[in-house]
Amino acid sequence: MTKIIDSKIPEGPIAEKWTNYKAHQKLVNPANKRRLDIIVVGTGLAGASAAASLGEMGFRVFNFCIQDSPRRAHSIAAQGGINAAKNYQNDGDSVYRLFYDTVKGGDYRAREANVYRLAEVSNNIIDQCVAQGVPFAREYGGLLANRSFGGAQVSRTFYAKGQTGQQLLLGAYSALSRQVGEGTVKLYTRYEMEELVIIDGRARGIIAKNLVTGKLERFAAHAVVIATGGYGNTYFLSTNAMACNCTAAMSCYRKGAWFANPAYVQIHPTCIPVHGDKQSKLTLMSESLRNDGRIWVPKKIEDAKALQAGTKKGSDIPEEDRDYYLERRYPAFGNLVPRDVASRAAKERCDHGFGVNNTGLAVFLDFSESIERLGIDVVRQRYGNLFDMYEEITDVNPGKLANEINGVKYYNPMMIYPAIHYTMGGIWVDYELQTSIKGLFAIGECNFSDHGANRLGASALMQGLADGYFVLPYTIQNYLADQITVPRFSTDLPEFAEAEKAVQDKIDHLMNIKGKRSVDSIHKELGHIMWEYVGMGRTEAGLKTALTKLKEIRKVFETELFIPGSKEGLNVELDKAIRLNDFITMGELIAYDALNRNESCGGHFREEYQTEEGEAKRDDANYFYVSCWEYQGSDDKAPVLYKEPLVYEAIKVQTRNYKS
C-alpha cells in the first residue's frame, strides 16, 4: 500500500534547517498561552523537562506519572552520562562529529535532519543543567570533566559518577516543581494513561486510571504529549524497572498513530548475567565502565570449562591466556565499540563455548590494568557506586586484589552479559515531534526519531532533555497557534464517554476471565518467546515461529489469566494485566517488523544477513526507509506497513567500520 508520508523536514542545508524552522514557525503570544491546555504523560527527563518548559512559557499543563513522585521515573536509573559537543577536551569534537557518530552508530537508519538538530542543541542542555545545579564531575581545575563512550573517538560524555540520570532528573524535577508551585502545571501522581481521546481527528484528551482508587478519570486538553519511555519489558527480563510499560504508546497506536521501526531493540552489552528463573529484572552496569574495564574470555576452551565448573576463577588465568576479543577484532575502537557490536561479539564467544560462568552466558569486565595504572582510589572515584552495586548483587568486590601470577597483580573482574535495554523504535513522529494523529506529540524514548537501528551510549538522556527543553516548546506552538479559537473541552462529550467505556469494558473482561495463571507467569512465557526468537539473533523461521507462539500466548492470556482482588481500589495485578495485554501486541509488532526487514542493521540482526566476519549486512537498496506500522482495528489482524524513505544530504551512507 502506498502512502505519502510527510516528515515536515525544513528546506535548506542541514546545518541551517533548525534555525530556519524557528525563524518561520508560528508562535502563540503570552496572553493566548494561558488559554491553551496541554497534557504531558510521563515525568522522566523528557516529560518533566517538557512540562516544566511549557508551564514556564505560560501554557496550562497537566502532567501525569505512574509513580508516587516524578523523581521515581525510570530516567533515574541511567548511569553513565549525557553526550554534548562542547569539545572541552579539545580532542576534535564538533556538532557535526556528534551528528555523524550518531547516524553511523545507528547504522544509517536514523532521520538525518532530526539527528543534526539533536547534536546542535546538545550544548544548551549542559548549560541548562549546570544552571540548575546538576553536580557534574569536574577536572582538578574546576572545568567539567568528560569521558568516552562507545561509538566515538572523542570524550564528550558529561557525568556525575554513575548516577547521571538521577542527578539530571533532580534538575528537571526542580524546574517542574517550581512550575507546580507557580500553578502553571498540575501534577497527577499514581495515574496511568489508558486511552487516547480523539475528537474530529485531533488528540483532545486522555482517560487515566487512578492507581490508588481504581477509578477512571477524564482529562481534556488542546494537545497531548506522550513521554512514557520504551517497550523493553515486552521481554520480561530487561534492565528496565518493572513498572516500565508501553500501554500509553499502544493506546495511541490503536487509535491510529503509526508505530515506527519496532524491530530496533537495543541489547546492552554490560549487564549482570541472569542467575536463576526467579528474577524480575536485570541490573545494568554502565557502559562507562568500558573506559577503564577490559572485556575478555579465556583463549583456551579448557580454561572456559574450568570457569564454568567453578574450579577456576577469572583471577587464576594469566594475561597471556586471555582473549581481549573486542580489542582483537576492533583495534581502532577496542572496548568502546557501539553496544550492538559489543553485544554480538559477546554472544559469539559464548556460543562457541567460551562463556565464564556456570550458565556459559557471561564474559569478564576486568579492571586489573586500570587499578594498577591509576590506583583503586581513582577508579572508585569514577565508578564507586557501580562497584558497590555489583558487590551488593553478586557478593564479589571487583576492586579487590585476588591473585598475583609471576609478579602481575590480578583483581576480581565483573561478569557481564548482554540484556534487553533501550528501544530505538517508537511512535512515528515528524520533524515537529508530532505523530500521525494531529495534536498528539511523542518525545524521548517513546518516539523513534533520533537513534536509527542502534543508540549510542549517553544519548538517551541527551534526546530526552533536548526534546523537552529545546525542541517541543518550539514545535508545539506551530500546531497550537491556530487552536486559540478553540474553547476548552468538556469531558462530558460523547467521545470521552465512549473512550472511558472501552477501558472499563476491557477491565471488566480481564477481571472476569478467572483462570489459574498469574500475570507474571504468562509474562515470563512471553519473555522467553521474545528472547529466543526475536532477541539478539533472528531468522525467518524463528520469527514465523514467534508469531505463531505469540498468538498462542494471547489465547492463554484470554482464557487462563487470574487477577486476585477487585477492580476497585489499589490492584497492582490488574494494572500488570492491562500492561501485559499491550506487551503481547507489542511483541507481535516487533516480530512483524523484524520479519519484514530482510537485512541486518544495528540492534536488528537477521542471521541470514551477515558478512563472513559475522558483522551486520545491510541492504540499502531495499530497506533504506523507516517502517511505519498502522493498526487495523483488531489485535488479531496483522498491521499494515507504510514506508518513509530516508534521504541523506550531508552524510555518505557506507558500511560501518570500527576496526580502523
C-alpha positions as CSV (number, residue, x, y, z in Angstrom):
1,M,0.0,0.0,0.0
2,T,1.3,3.4,-1.0
3,K,1.0,6.4,1.3
4,I,2.9,9.6,1.1
5,I,4.5,10.4,4.5
6,D,5.3,14.0,5.2
7,S,8.1,14.3,7.7
8,K,8.0,18.1,7.5
9,I,11.8,18.4,7.2
10,P,12.6,22.1,6.5
11,E,14.3,23.2,3.3
12,G,17.9,24.3,3.2
13,P,21.3,23.0,4.3
14,I,21.2,20.6,7.2
15,A,23.1,23.0,9.5
16,E,20.5,25.7,8.9
17,K,17.3,23.7,9.0
18,W,16.5,24.2,12.7
19,T,17.4,27.9,12.6
20,N,15.2,28.4,9.6
21,Y,12.4,26.5,11.1
22,K,12.4,28.6,14.3
23,A,12.6,31.8,12.2
24,H,9.4,31.0,10.3
25,Q,7.3,28.9,12.7
26,K,4.0,30.1,14.1
27,L,4.0,31.5,17.6
28,V,1.5,31.8,20.4
29,N,1.5,35.2,22.2
30,P,1.8,35.1,26.1
31,A,-1.8,36.1,26.7
32,N,-3.1,33.3,24.4
33,K,-0.8,30.7,26.0
34,R,-2.9,30.9,29.2
35,R,-5.9,29.8,27.2
36,L,-4.3,26.6,25.9
37,D,-4.1,23.3,27.8
38,I,-1.5,20.6,27.2
39,I,-1.4,17.1,28.7
40,V,2.0,15.7,29.2
41,V,2.1,11.9,30.1
42,G,5.3,11.0,31.9
43,T,7.8,12.7,34.2
44,G,11.1,11.3,33.2
45,L,13.7,13.5,31.6
46,A,11.6,14.1,28.5
47,G,8.2,14.5,30.3
48,A,9.5,16.6,33.3
49,S,11.5,18.9,31.1
50,A,8.7,19.4,28.7
51,A,6.1,20.0,31.4
52,A,8.4,22.5,33.2
53,S,9.3,24.3,30.0
54,L,5.7,24.6,28.7
55,G,4.5,25.7,32.1
56,E,7.1,28.4,32.3
57,M,6.1,29.6,28.9
58,G,2.6,30.2,30.2
59,F,0.6,27.2,28.9
60,R,-1.7,25.3,31.4
61,V,-0.1,21.9,31.7
62,F,-1.5,18.6,33.2
63,N,1.4,16.2,34.0
64,F,0.8,12.5,34.8
65,C,3.1,9.8,36.2
66,I,2.5,6.3,37.4
67,Q,5.0,6.7,40.3
68,D,4.3,8.3,43.6
69,S,6.8,11.1,42.7
70,P,8.3,12.3,39.4
71,R,11.7,11.6,41.0
72,R,11.0,7.9,40.6
73,A,10.7,8.0,36.8
74,H,12.9,5.4,35.2
75,S,15.4,8.1,33.9
76,I,16.7,7.9,37.5
77,A,18.3,4.6,36.5
78,A,20.6,6.0,33.8
79,Q,24.2,5.7,35.0
80,G,27.0,6.6,32.6
81,G,26.4,10.1,31.2
82,I,25.0,12.5,28.7
83,N,26.6,13.5,25.4
84,A,27.2,17.0,24.2
85,A,29.5,18.5,21.6
86,K,31.3,21.0,23.9
87,N,34.8,19.9,22.9
88,Y,36.1,20.7,26.3
89,Q,38.8,18.1,25.9
90,N,40.0,19.8,22.7
91,D,40.1,16.4,21.0
92,G,38.4,17.3,17.7
93,D,34.7,17.1,18.7
94,S,32.1,19.3,17.0
95,V,28.4,19.4,16.4
96,Y,29.0,17.7,13.0
97,R,31.1,14.9,14.6
98,L,28.4,14.2,17.2
99,F,25.8,14.2,14.4
100,Y,28.0,11.9,12.3
101,D,28.8,9.5,15.1
102,T,25.1,9.2,16.0
103,V,24.0,8.5,12.4
104,K,26.8,6.0,12.0
105,G,26.2,4.4,15.4
106,G,22.5,4.0,14.3
107,D,23.8,2.1,11.2
108,Y,22.5,4.8,8.9
109,R,18.8,4.2,9.7
110,A,18.0,7.4,11.5
111,R,16.4,10.5,10.0
112,E,19.3,12.8,9.3
113,A,17.6,16.2,10.0
114,N,16.4,15.2,13.4
115,V,19.8,13.9,14.4
116,Y,21.6,17.1,13.4
117,R,19.1,19.1,15.4
118,L,19.8,16.9,18.4
119,A,23.6,17.4,18.1
120,E,23.0,21.1,17.6
121,V,21.0,21.7,20.8
122,S,23.2,19.3,22.9
123,N,25.4,22.0,24.2
124,N,22.5,24.0,25.5
125,I,21.5,21.1,27.7
126,I,24.7,21.1,29.6
127,D,24.4,24.9,30.3
128,Q,20.8,24.4,31.4
129,C,21.7,21.6,33.8
130,V,24.7,23.4,35.3
131,A,22.5,26.4,35.9
132,Q,20.1,24.0,37.7
133,G,22.9,22.8,40.0
134,V,23.4,19.3,38.5
135,P,26.7,18.2,40.1
136,F,28.6,17.1,37.0
137,A,32.1,15.7,37.6
138,R,34.8,18.2,37.3
139,E,38.5,18.2,36.5
140,Y,41.0,19.3,39.2
141,G,40.9,22.9,37.9
142,G,37.1,23.1,38.1
143,L,36.2,22.6,34.5
144,L,33.5,20.0,33.7
145,A,35.0,16.5,33.1
146,N,34.3,14.2,30.1
147,R,34.7,10.6,29.5
148,S,34.5,8.3,26.4
149,F,31.5,6.2,25.4
150,G,31.0,3.6,22.7
151,G,31.0,4.6,19.0
152,A,33.1,7.7,19.4
153,Q,36.8,8.5,19.3
154,V,36.4,11.7,21.4
155,S,35.4,12.3,25.0
156,R,32.1,14.1,25.0
157,T,30.2,12.4,27.8
158,F,29.4,14.5,30.9
159,Y,28.7,12.5,34.0
160,A,28.0,12.5,37.7
161,K,29.8,9.3,38.9
162,G,27.4,6.5,38.0
163,Q,24.3,8.5,38.9
164,T,23.9,10.8,35.9
165,G,20.3,10.1,35.3
166,Q,19.3,10.6,38.9
167,Q,21.1,14.0,39.0
168,L,19.6,15.2,35.8
169,L,16.2,14.1,36.8
170,L,16.5,16.0,40.1
171,G,17.4,19.1,38.0
172,A,14.3,18.6,35.8
173,Y,12.2,17.8,38.8
174,S,13.3,21.1,40.5
175,A,12.2,23.0,37.3
176,L,8.9,21.1,37.3
177,S,8.3,21.7,41.0
178,R,8.7,25.4,40.5
179,Q,6.0,25.4,37.9
180,V,3.7,23.3,40.1
181,G,4.3,25.9,42.8
182,E,3.5,28.7,40.3
183,G,0.3,27.0,39.3
184,T,1.1,26.5,35.6
185,V,1.5,22.8,36.0
186,K,-0.9,20.4,37.8
187,L,0.7,17.2,38.7
188,Y,-1.1,13.9,38.9
189,T,0.9,11.1,40.6
190,R,-0.1,7.5,40.6
191,Y,-2.2,7.9,37.4
192,E,-1.8,5.8,34.3
193,M,-3.0,6.7,30.9
194,E,-5.2,4.0,29.5
195,E,-6.8,5.6,26.4
196,L,-6.4,8.5,24.0
197,V,-9.4,10.6,23.2
198,I,-9.8,11.9,19.6
199,I,-12.3,14.5,18.6
200,D,-12.7,15.4,14.9
201,G,-9.4,13.7,14.1
202,R,-7.3,15.5,16.7
203,A,-6.0,14.3,20.1
204,R,-8.0,16.1,22.7
205,G,-7.6,14.2,25.9
206,I,-7.0,11.0,27.8
207,I,-8.6,8.5,30.0
208,A,-6.4,7.8,33.0
209,K,-6.7,5.3,35.8
210,N,-6.2,6.5,39.4
211,L,-4.0,3.6,40.5
212,V,-4.9,4.2,44.2
213,T,-8.7,4.3,43.9
214,G,-9.0,2.3,40.8
215,K,-11.3,4.9,39.2
216,L,-11.2,6.0,35.6
217,E,-11.0,9.8,35.1
218,R,-11.3,12.0,32.1
219,F,-8.9,14.8,31.1
220,A,-9.2,17.2,28.2
221,A,-6.6,19.5,26.5
222,H,-5.8,21.1,23.2
223,A,-2.8,18.8,22.7
224,V,-1.4,15.6,24.2
225,V,2.3,14.8,24.7
226,I,3.4,11.2,25.3
227,A,6.7,10.8,27.1
228,T,6.3,7.3,28.5
229,G,9.6,5.6,27.6
230,G,10.2,2.3,25.7
231,Y,8.8,-1.2,25.4
232,G,11.8,-3.2,26.6
233,N,9.7,-5.0,29.2
234,T,8.0,-6.9,26.4
235,Y,10.9,-9.3,27.0
236,F,10.0,-9.6,30.8
237,L,13.7,-9.6,31.8
238,S,15.3,-6.3,30.9
239,T,17.2,-3.5,32.5
240,N,14.0,-1.5,32.8
241,A,12.1,-1.1,36.1
242,M,9.2,-3.5,36.4
243,A,6.7,-0.7,36.1
244,C,8.0,0.5,32.7
245,N,5.4,-0.3,30.1
246,C,4.1,0.5,26.6
247,T,0.4,0.9,27.4
248,A,0.2,4.7,26.7
249,A,2.0,4.1,23.4
250,M,-0.2,1.2,22.4
251,S,-3.3,3.2,23.1
252,C,-2.1,5.8,20.7
253,Y,-1.2,3.0,18.2
254,R,-4.6,1.5,18.4
255,K,-6.1,5.0,17.8
256,G,-4.2,5.4,14.5
257,A,-0.7,6.6,15.5
258,W,1.9,4.8,13.3
259,F,4.5,2.8,15.2
260,A,7.9,3.1,13.6
261,N,10.9,0.6,13.5
262,P,9.7,-1.7,16.3
263,A,12.3,-4.3,15.4
264,Y,15.1,-2.0,16.6
265,V,15.6,-3.2,20.2
266,Q,18.9,-2.5,21.9
267,I,20.8,-5.2,23.7
268,H,23.1,-3.6,26.2
269,P,26.4,-5.5,26.5
270,T,27.2,-4.8,30.1
271,C,24.5,-6.3,32.4
272,I,24.9,-8.6,35.3
273,P,24.0,-12.0,33.9
274,V,20.8,-13.9,34.7
275,H,21.4,-16.1,37.8
276,G,18.1,-18.0,38.0
277,D,14.5,-18.3,37.0
278,K,13.1,-16.2,39.9
279,Q,14.4,-12.8,38.7
280,S,12.0,-10.0,37.8
281,K,14.6,-7.7,36.1
282,L,18.3,-7.4,35.3
283,T,20.8,-4.8,36.5
284,L,22.7,-2.6,34.2
285,M,26.4,-2.0,34.7
286,S,27.1,1.3,33.0
287,E,28.8,1.4,29.6
288,S,31.1,4.0,31.1
289,L,32.9,1.1,32.8
290,R,34.3,0.2,29.4
291,N,36.5,3.3,29.6
292,D,38.7,1.5,32.2
293,G,37.5,-2.0,32.1
294,R,38.7,-4.5,29.5
295,I,36.4,-7.3,28.3
296,W,37.8,-10.8,27.8
297,V,37.2,-14.5,27.8
298,P,39.8,-17.3,28.0
299,K,41.8,-18.3,24.9
300,K,41.7,-21.9,25.9
301,I,38.5,-23.9,25.9
302,E,39.7,-25.9,28.9
303,D,40.0,-22.7,30.9
304,A,36.5,-21.8,30.0
305,K,35.2,-25.2,31.1
306,A,37.0,-24.8,34.4
307,L,35.4,-21.4,34.9
308,Q,32.0,-22.9,34.2
309,A,32.6,-25.7,36.6
310,G,33.8,-23.4,39.3
311,T,37.2,-25.0,39.6
312,K,38.9,-21.8,38.4
313,K,38.3,-18.0,38.9
314,G,39.0,-15.3,36.4
315,S,41.9,-14.1,38.5
316,D,43.6,-17.5,38.1
317,I,44.0,-17.0,34.4
318,P,47.2,-15.1,33.4
319,E,47.4,-12.3,30.9
320,E,48.8,-14.4,28.1
321,D,45.8,-16.8,28.2
322,R,43.2,-14.0,28.0
323,D,41.4,-13.1,24.8
324,Y,40.5,-9.4,24.8
325,Y,38.3,-10.1,21.8
326,L,37.0,-6.5,21.3
327,E,40.5,-5.2,21.2
328,R,41.5,-8.0,18.8
329,R,38.5,-7.6,16.4
330,Y,38.1,-3.8,16.5
331,P,41.6,-2.3,17.2
332,A,40.5,1.3,16.4
333,F,37.7,1.4,19.0
334,G,38.6,-1.6,21.2
335,N,36.3,-1.9,24.2
336,L,34.4,1.3,23.1
337,V,32.6,-0.1,20.1
338,P,28.9,0.6,19.9
339,R,26.5,-1.5,22.0
340,D,25.1,-3.7,19.2
341,V,28.7,-4.7,18.1
342,A,29.9,-5.4,21.6
343,S,26.8,-7.5,22.4
344,R,27.0,-9.7,19.3
345,A,30.7,-10.2,19.9
346,A,30.0,-11.4,23.5
347,K,27.3,-13.7,22.2
348,E,29.6,-15.1,19.6
349,R,32.3,-16.0,22.1
350,C,29.7,-17.6,24.5
351,D,28.1,-19.5,21.6
352,H,31.5,-21.0,20.9
353,G,31.8,-22.3,24.5
354,F,34.0,-19.6,26.0
355,G,31.5,-18.2,28.5
356,V,32.8,-17.8,32.0
357,N,30.1,-18.6,34.5
358,N,28.0,-21.7,35.3
359,T,25.5,-21.0,32.5
360,G,28.2,-20.3,30.0
361,L,26.5,-16.9,29.3
362,A,28.9,-14.4,30.7
363,V,32.2,-12.6,29.9
364,F,34.6,-10.8,32.1
365,L,34.9,-7.0,32.5
366,D,38.3,-6.6,34.2
367,F,39.8,-3.5,35.9
368,S,43.2,-5.0,36.8
369,E,45.2,-3.0,34.4
370,S,43.4,0.3,35.3
371,I,43.8,-0.3,39.0
372,E,47.5,-0.9,38.6
373,R,47.8,2.2,36.4
374,L,45.6,4.6,38.2
375,G,45.2,3.2,41.7
376,I,42.0,1.9,43.2
377,D,41.1,5.3,44.7
378,V,40.9,6.9,41.3
379,V,38.9,4.0,39.8
380,R,36.5,4.1,42.7
381,Q,36.1,7.8,42.4
382,R,34.9,7.4,38.8
383,Y,32.7,4.3,39.3
384,G,32.4,3.7,43.1
385,N,28.7,3.3,43.3
386,L,28.7,0.9,40.3
387,F,31.3,-1.2,42.1
388,D,29.1,-1.1,45.2
389,M,26.0,-2.1,43.2
390,Y,27.9,-5.1,41.7
391,E,29.1,-6.3,45.1
392,E,25.6,-5.9,46.7
393,I,24.1,-8.1,43.9
394,T,26.9,-10.7,43.4
395,D,28.9,-10.6,46.7
396,V,32.1,-10.1,44.6
397,N,34.2,-6.9,45.1
398,P,35.6,-6.1,41.6
399,G,38.3,-3.9,43.1
400,K,39.7,-6.4,45.4
401,L,43.2,-8.0,44.8
402,A,42.6,-11.7,44.2
403,N,45.8,-13.2,42.8
404,E,49.4,-12.5,41.8
405,I,51.0,-14.5,39.0
406,N,54.6,-14.0,38.0
407,G,54.6,-10.6,39.7
408,V,51.4,-9.4,37.9
409,K,48.5,-8.5,40.2
410,Y,45.0,-9.6,39.2
411,Y,41.8,-8.2,40.7
412,N,38.4,-9.6,40.8
413,P,36.7,-8.9,37.5
414,M,33.0,-8.3,36.9
415,M,30.9,-10.8,35.0
416,I,28.6,-9.3,32.3
417,Y,26.3,-10.4,29.5
418,P,24.0,-8.6,27.1
419,A,20.4,-7.9,28.0
420,I,17.4,-6.0,26.7
421,H,17.8,-2.3,27.4
422,Y,16.6,0.5,25.3
423,T,14.2,0.6,22.3
424,M,15.1,2.7,19.3
425,G,11.7,2.1,17.7
426,G,8.7,4.0,18.9
427,I,5.7,6.1,17.9
428,W,6.4,7.7,14.5
429,V,6.9,11.5,14.6
430,D,7.7,14.1,12.1
431,Y,10.3,16.9,12.4
432,E,8.0,18.7,14.8
433,L,7.7,15.6,17.0
434,Q,4.0,15.3,16.1
435,T,2.6,11.8,15.4
436,S,0.4,10.8,12.5
437,I,-2.5,12.0,14.7
438,K,-2.9,15.8,14.8
439,G,-2.3,17.2,18.2
440,L,-0.5,14.1,19.5
441,F,3.2,14.5,20.2
442,A,5.7,11.9,21.3
443,I,9.1,12.8,22.9
444,G,12.0,10.9,24.4
445,E,12.4,7.1,24.1
446,C,8.8,6.6,23.2
447,N,9.4,8.1,19.7
448,F,11.6,6.6,17.0
449,S,13.3,9.7,15.7
450,D,16.9,10.0,16.6
451,H,18.8,6.7,17.1
452,G,18.2,4.7,14.0
453,A,18.9,1.0,14.5
454,N,21.2,1.4,17.5
455,R,21.5,4.1,20.1
456,L,25.0,5.3,21.2
457,G,25.6,5.3,24.9
458,A,24.8,8.5,26.8
459,S,22.5,9.7,24.0
460,A,19.2,8.7,25.7
461,L,19.5,11.5,28.3
462,M,20.6,13.9,25.6
463,Q,17.5,13.1,23.5
464,G,15.0,13.3,26.4
465,L,16.2,16.7,27.6
466,A,16.7,18.0,24.0
467,D,13.1,17.2,23.1
468,G,11.6,18.5,26.4
469,Y,13.7,21.7,26.9
470,F,14.7,22.8,23.4
471,V,12.6,21.2,20.6
472,L,8.9,20.6,21.7
473,P,8.5,24.1,23.2
474,Y,9.0,25.5,19.7
475,T,7.3,22.9,17.5
476,I,4.1,22.5,19.6
477,Q,3.5,26.2,19.2
478,N,3.4,25.7,15.4
479,Y,0.4,23.4,16.0
480,L,-1.3,25.4,18.8
481,A,-1.1,28.8,17.0
482,D,-4.4,28.2,15.3
483,Q,-6.0,26.5,18.3
484,I,-6.5,29.6,20.4
485,T,-10.0,30.0,18.9
486,V,-11.0,26.5,20.2
487,P,-12.6,26.7,23.6
488,R,-11.7,24.3,26.4
489,F,-13.3,20.9,26.0
490,S,-15.9,19.4,28.3
491,T,-15.2,15.9,29.3
492,D,-18.9,15.2,29.1
493,L,-18.6,14.9,25.3
494,P,-19.6,11.5,23.8
495,E,-16.0,10.8,22.7
496,F,-14.9,10.9,26.3
497,A,-17.7,8.7,27.4
498,E,-17.1,6.2,24.6
499,A,-13.3,6.0,25.4
500,E,-14.0,5.5,29.1
501,K,-16.5,2.8,28.4
502,A,-14.0,1.0,26.2
503,V,-11.4,1.0,29.0
504,Q,-14.0,-0.1,31.6
505,D,-15.2,-2.9,29.4
506,K,-11.6,-4.1,29.0
507,I,-11.0,-4.1,32.7
508,D,-14.3,-6.0,33.3
509,H,-13.3,-8.6,30.7
510,L,-9.9,-9.2,32.3
511,M,-11.4,-9.5,35.8
512,N,-14.0,-12.0,34.6
513,I,-11.5,-14.4,32.9
514,K,-10.9,-16.1,36.3
515,G,-8.4,-18.6,35.1
516,K,-5.5,-20.1,37.1
517,R,-2.4,-18.4,35.7
518,S,-0.8,-15.4,37.3
519,V,0.1,-12.3,35.2
520,D,3.8,-12.8,35.8
521,S,3.8,-16.5,34.8
522,I,2.3,-15.5,31.4
523,H,4.6,-12.5,31.0
524,K,7.6,-14.8,31.7
525,E,6.4,-17.1,29.0
526,L,6.1,-14.2,26.6
527,G,9.6,-13.1,27.5
528,H,11.1,-16.5,26.8
529,I,9.5,-16.5,23.3
530,M,10.7,-13.0,22.6
531,W,14.3,-13.6,23.7
532,E,14.5,-16.9,22.0
533,Y,13.1,-16.0,18.6
534,V,13.1,-12.1,18.5
535,G,16.2,-11.4,20.5
536,M,19.9,-11.0,19.6
537,G,19.8,-13.3,16.7
538,R,16.7,-13.6,14.4
539,T,15.9,-15.9,11.5
540,E,12.9,-16.0,9.1
541,A,11.9,-19.4,10.5
542,G,12.3,-18.3,14.1
543,L,10.2,-15.1,13.6
544,K,7.4,-17.1,12.0
545,T,7.5,-19.4,14.9
546,A,7.4,-16.4,17.3
547,L,4.3,-15.1,15.6
548,T,2.6,-18.4,16.0
549,K,3.6,-18.7,19.6
550,L,2.6,-15.1,20.4
551,K,-0.9,-15.9,19.1
552,E,-1.0,-18.9,21.4
553,I,0.2,-16.7,24.3
554,R,-2.7,-14.4,23.6
555,K,-5.1,-17.3,23.8
556,V,-3.6,-18.3,27.1
557,F,-3.9,-14.8,28.4
558,E,-7.6,-14.6,27.3
559,T,-8.6,-17.9,28.9
560,E,-6.2,-18.7,31.8
561,L,-5.5,-15.3,33.4
562,F,-6.3,-14.9,37.1
563,I,-6.4,-11.5,38.7
564,P,-6.9,-11.5,42.5
565,G,-8.9,-8.8,44.3
566,S,-11.3,-6.4,42.7
567,K,-11.2,-3.6,40.2
568,E,-11.9,-1.1,42.9
569,G,-9.0,0.4,44.9
570,L,-5.4,-0.4,44.5
571,N,-4.8,-3.6,42.5
572,V,-1.3,-4.0,41.2
573,E,-2.1,-7.3,39.5
574,L,-4.9,-5.7,37.4
575,D,-2.5,-2.9,36.3
576,K,0.1,-5.5,35.3
577,A,-2.6,-7.5,33.4
578,I,-3.6,-4.4,31.4
579,R,0.1,-3.8,30.5
580,L,0.7,-7.4,29.6
581,N,-2.2,-7.3,27.1
582,D,-0.3,-4.4,25.4
583,F,3.1,-6.2,25.7
584,I,1.7,-9.1,23.7
585,T,0.5,-6.8,20.9
586,M,3.9,-5.1,21.1
587,G,5.7,-8.4,20.8
588,E,3.8,-9.2,17.6
589,L,4.6,-5.8,16.2
590,I,8.4,-6.3,16.9
591,A,8.2,-9.7,15.2
592,Y,6.3,-8.4,12.1
593,D,8.8,-5.7,11.6
594,A,11.8,-8.0,12.1
595,L,10.3,-10.5,9.6
596,N,9.8,-7.7,7.0
597,R,13.3,-6.3,7.3
598,N,15.4,-8.8,5.3
599,E,18.7,-7.3,6.4
600,S,20.8,-6.8,9.5
601,C,21.4,-3.4,10.9
602,G,22.2,-2.1,14.4
603,G,20.1,-3.9,17.0
604,H,18.2,-5.9,14.4
605,F,20.4,-8.9,13.5
606,R,19.0,-11.4,11.0
607,E,21.4,-14.3,11.0
608,E,20.8,-14.9,7.2
609,Y,22.3,-11.5,6.5
610,Q,25.8,-11.2,7.9
611,T,29.3,-10.8,6.5
612,E,31.9,-13.6,6.5
613,E,33.3,-11.9,9.7
614,G,29.9,-12.0,11.4
615,E,29.1,-8.3,11.0
616,A,25.7,-6.9,10.2
617,K,25.0,-6.8,6.5
618,R,22.6,-4.0,5.4
619,D,20.6,-3.8,2.3
620,D,20.4,-0.1,1.4
621,A,18.8,-0.8,-2.0
622,N,15.7,-2.3,-0.5
623,Y,15.5,-1.2,3.2
624,F,16.6,2.4,3.4
625,Y,13.4,3.5,5.0
626,V,11.6,4.0,8.2
627,S,9.0,1.2,8.6
628,C,5.7,2.7,9.8
629,W,3.0,0.2,11.0
630,E,-0.7,1.0,11.1
631,Y,-3.2,-0.7,13.3
632,Q,-6.1,-2.4,11.5
633,G,-8.7,-2.2,14.2
634,S,-8.0,-5.5,16.0
635,D,-5.1,-7.1,17.8
636,D,-5.9,-10.3,15.8
637,K,-5.2,-8.6,12.4
638,A,-1.7,-8.1,11.1
639,P,-0.7,-4.4,10.9
640,V,-0.1,-2.7,7.5
641,L,3.3,-1.3,6.6
642,Y,4.0,2.1,5.2
643,K,7.5,3.4,4.3
644,E,9.1,6.7,4.9
645,P,12.1,6.9,2.6
646,L,15.3,8.1,4.2
647,V,17.1,10.9,2.4
648,Y,20.7,11.7,3.3
649,E,22.1,15.0,2.2
650,A,25.2,15.5,4.5
651,I,26.4,12.0,5.2
652,K,27.6,9.3,2.8
653,V,25.9,6.0,3.6
654,Q,28.6,3.3,4.0
655,T,29.3,0.2,5.8
656,R,30.2,0.8,9.5
657,N,33.8,0.3,10.3
658,Y,35.1,0.2,13.9
659,K,38.3,-1.7,13.0
660,S,40.4,1.2,11.6
